[in-house]
Amino acid sequence: MKKISIIFILPDLETGGAERIVTTIANHLPREQFEPKILLLRKEGGYLEFLKDDVEIIDIKTPRIRHSLKPILNEIRKRKPDIVFSGFGEVNAYLALFIKFFPKIKFIARETNVVSKHVTRKEIRFFYKFYNNYDKIICQSNDMQNDLIENFNIKKEKLIKINNPVDFEFINEKLAISEKPETFKDDCKNVVAIGNLSSRKGFDNLLKVFSHLKDEKILLHILGDGRDKDLLHQMKTDLGLENVIFHGQQKNPYQFLKFADLFILSSRYEGFPNVLLEAGACGTYSLANNCPGGITEIIQPGINGEISNIQNDQEFADKILKSVVELHNKDAIKNSISSRFSTEIILEIYTEMLTGL
């Protein structure tokens, strides 16, 4: 039987959500059926070391997305794969215009966010007029799916909802070598938040929440880097938040999740947040802002977490106080994630979709 050749497209393999998911899919697709390759605009990023050796990397050495379209099209024309799987919003948008030039190739776009919230530049939104050219568009949540139908006139039959997979084997390997971070204090409750330091992740709202918790024995550990780093550090100073620690980007965030008393998702919007899934895979209870992006599909209230409105900062602070002193069943939290989002479950859906094109 001829193997299905598939090229995944990403800017790089930095440690972000889209990169983690594509790495997981490429690693776990059954090799008797598929021959996966990953095309990168630049061959760099922390997930390179986790990619299996039999996944070929195509490096087009293009630093900027806007200059990447011609070399991407050249590689598609040269290699003639059966499937092109674009996994990054801006590349998805540009590529949509040119799909008709490759009638023998199936094209898939995997969206990473609620598009109307995330894509604000008019020149990018223009390309979504051609999004129906894709054979399939993968949405990770109902919110993403409804947004594309209502705001971009995408045909319902083009859309398929596939939640993100959680690689428990990978996470458990990391947990096995994880020791309690030195900054975690035994006489305090330790709360963790993880994400890019940008407006989308809502860390400014989270700092406002922690201004209500100055007199409590609760530490907030924020993991991540990004363009709002200086702004957030200044906000911490202005609010006098000695109970907040910025750790920068961490190679092993599971070390923090394993020993956390609570994980907080403060985002303004999401696609289908991997970090919320991975917190649950570590057995950590979560408190999530009620934002678009599949939060209600992940959180099972009272089992693996709760949902609250972070704009009401006093109420959110009270929820934190309550959650960190409650006893939570780690096995039940892990099971709530594994029973719905394990790699085996989600990869079976991907395999069925890819073979059925």
C-alpha positions, 0 to 999 in steps of 0.5 A: 500500500502506498504511504500517504505523503503529508507536509506540515507547515509551521514557522518554526518549532519554538515551544508554543501550542501549535508547534507542540500539537504538530510535533505530536501528530507527526510523531504519532501518525502510523508509519504503515500509512503515513510519511510525515515531513515538516516544512519550517520557515526556519529550523529552530526551536525547543521541540526539534529535539522531541521530533522523531528521527524519521520525520524529515525537516524541510528548512526554507530559511526564510525569517519572515512569514510575508516572504515565505509564500514563494519558497513554500509553493516551490517546495509543494510543486517540487515534492508533490505531497498527497496532503499539505497541512498548514498549522499556523494562522497567517500562513494558512491565510496566504496559502488559501489563495493558491490552493486551486493551482494544485488540484491533485493535492489535498489542503488542510488548515488547522486554526489556532485561535478564534480568528475574529479575535486574533486576526485584526490586520485588514490585509490578512483578513482579506485572504480569509475570503478564499478559505473555502478553497481548503479541503478541510479546516480543523477547529479545536473548539465549538467557539472557533467553528462558530466564529468561522461560520458566522464571521467569515462565511466558511461552509460548515461542511469544510469544518471539522472539530478535532480537540488537541491531543495530550501526550501523557507519555511525554509529560510523565517522562518530564514529571518523573525528573521534576523536582520542586522549584527553589522559588516555591515556598513551603509556607505559601500556596504556589499558583502557576500561570504560563503563556506568552507575555502578550495582551491575549494572555491577560496577565495584566488582569491577573496582576490586578487580581493579585493586588487583592492577595498581597496579605495572603500567603500565596505566590504567583509564578508566571512562566513565559516571555514576550513583547509585554515583558517590560510593561508587566514588570513595571505593572508589578512594581507599580502595584507593589506585588512582592507576591509575583515572580516572573520566571521567563520561558522554562524548558520544563514547565511541568516541574512547576505544574507538578508542585502547584497548588493551582493553575490559572488561565487568564487569557482574553481568548484562546483556541483550545489551550494546551496549557490547560490540558497539560495542567490537568495531565499533571493532576493540577486543579485549574481556575480559568477565565471565562473566555472564548476558545473551548474553556467550557469543553475542557473544564469539568466544574469541581473535577478538574477546575472552575471557570470565573470572570477575571474582570471581576478581580475581587471575585476571582481573587476569592476563588483563588483563596478558596481553591488553594485550600481545598483538597483536589483528587489528582487522579480524577483530574488526570482522568478527566483529561486522559479520558477525552484528550489522550493522544490515542483518542485524538490521533485516531480522529486525525488518522480517519480524517486524513485517510478519508480525504 
